[in-house]
Amino acid sequence: MAALTRQEITERIVKLIHNFVPELQDAELDENSRINTDASLDSLSLILLITKVESSFDISIPEKEWKKINTLGELVDRVQAGLAKN
């Protein structure tokens, strides 16, 4: 299977966010978007989103890294790191 590009990873995560938070369906999210505030996610919702991302990409993001994820770009970075380990 070919490696996913950063753009493909970003698009998949944005789609997950849009599905997870329906009121953001039309929101434009980019790598600088703060997913905890711009996407209106509280800490529990952010954890649920991260677990959905882990499941979608078949990776594991260490729990100690979760609180370091503030932007969409940082989440993409963690996904890329997780995919590189597989």
Phi, psi and omega per residue, in radians:
M1 nan 2.341 -3.121
A2 -1.231 2.544 3.109
A3 -1.164 2.528 3.103
L4 -1.366 2.484 3.063
T5 -1.382 2.857 3.099
R6 -1.023 -0.693 3.132
Q7 -1.098 -0.745 3.137
E8 -1.132 -0.713 3.104
I9 -1.090 -0.811 -3.138
T10 -1.039 -0.800 -3.128
E11 -1.072 -0.725 3.127
R12 -1.137 -0.710 3.139
I13 -1.173 -0.745 3.111
V14 -1.049 -0.716 3.109
K15 -1.091 -0.720 3.091
L16 -1.085 -0.750 3.117
I17 -1.088 -0.794 3.138
H18 -1.077 -0.659 3.105
N19 -1.269 -0.621 -3.086
F20 -1.299 -0.612 -3.134
V21 -2.162 1.481 -3.045
P22 -0.933 -0.565 -3.136
E23 -1.187 -0.147 3.093
L24 -1.735 0.201 -3.102
Q25 -0.835 -0.712 -3.074
D26 -1.739 0.066 -3.107
A27 -1.295 2.383 3.050
E28 -1.529 2.008 3.102
L29 -1.951 2.354 3.055
D30 -2.205 -3.100 -3.048
E31 -1.111 -0.346 3.122
N32 -1.581 -0.101 3.138
S33 -1.145 2.272 3.093
R34 -1.442 1.883 -3.011
I35 -1.202 -0.388 3.127
N36 -1.427 -0.453 3.133
T37 -1.942 -0.884 -3.133
D38 -1.086 -0.585 3.127
A39 -1.638 0.094 3.084
S40 0.993 0.723 3.134
L41 -1.779 2.240 3.008
D42 -1.418 3.111 -3.042
S43 -1.072 -0.689 3.121
L44 -1.163 -0.757 3.115
S45 -1.105 -0.648 3.111
L46 -1.110 -0.741 3.106
I47 -1.094 -0.751 3.112
L48 -1.101 -0.699 3.098
L49 -1.110 -0.773 -3.138
I50 -1.065 -0.709 3.119
T51 -1.158 -0.599 3.066
K52 -1.151 -0.705 3.114
V53 -1.117 -0.793 3.118
E54 -1.000 -0.803 -3.140
S55 -1.114 -0.769 -3.108
S56 -1.096 -0.664 -3.092
F57 -1.749 0.007 -3.116
D58 0.943 0.902 3.113
I59 -2.307 3.034 3.051
S60 -2.268 2.204 3.063
I61 -1.805 2.073 -3.111
P62 -0.966 2.424 -3.092
E63 -0.959 -0.620 -3.124
K64 -1.132 -0.325 3.123
E65 -1.494 -0.353 -3.039
W66 -0.990 -0.773 -3.076
K67 -1.267 -0.193 3.104
K68 -1.529 -0.132 -3.106
I69 -1.595 1.914 3.140
N70 -2.025 -0.622 -3.081
T71 -1.945 2.842 3.066
L72 -1.035 -0.707 3.123
G73 -1.058 -0.689 3.114
E74 -1.171 -0.630 3.079
L75 -1.163 -0.721 3.086
V76 -1.071 -0.732 3.097
D77 -0.992 -0.784 -3.119
R78 -1.159 -0.675 3.099
V79 -1.120 -0.797 3.132
Q80 -1.040 -0.734 3.118
A81 -1.096 -0.734 3.123
G82 -1.131 -0.699 3.121
L83 -1.198 -0.579 3.128
A84 -1.142 -0.475 -3.141
K85 -1.349 -0.399 -3.099
N86 -1.403 nan nan
